[in-house]
Amino acid sequence: MNIITGKHDLLVQSKDQQTAEEHVRSFFAKNELVRYDTIHIDGSAVINATKPHFFNKLEIGIQKNRQAIEDLVAELQTEGAADPKTWSSLQQGYSTKILHTVVHLLDGFFGVDSVLYNLVENSHQISEPLYSTIKKEPETYWLVPITGTTGSGNPDRVQALRPFGRN
């Protein structure tokens, strides 16, 4: 059996850390795209926006999301599928899975490749208005890091984490 691990930081607006963690657990319990068998939150690693390193951690997560997109686009180029004019004729397979992942990172769907996810705006980015609000009201914003694990006999990480055929 393969153990598959995903690590994500989630931005949450909440009155306190406990409620922030509950919000994250609720998000994963209801998420239709990614299903982990277990979600671990290390409470000592949760960061409130009042902490000096909060914004640095936020920026690192945004950069990692952008880097993931750049890496996937480079992979599309390697596969000869980077030109949008060719997408209507792409055969379903590796290239379309890469393209699908890129679009999810751009359109705000949480996925296995999400590094930082903004639950406030359902996005992989932080809008300028939200950024300003966080600076004005830092006590109500939290970065909650999670480690999700799934045991699966299937070495394909995506197939193991996406609940196909689930009611």
Beta strands, then each sheet from edge to edge (+ up, - down):
strand 1: 2-13
strand 2: 38-41
strand 3: 47-48
strand 4: 116-118
strand 5: 141-152
sheet 1: 2+ 5- 1+ 4+
sheet 2: 2+ 5- 3+
end
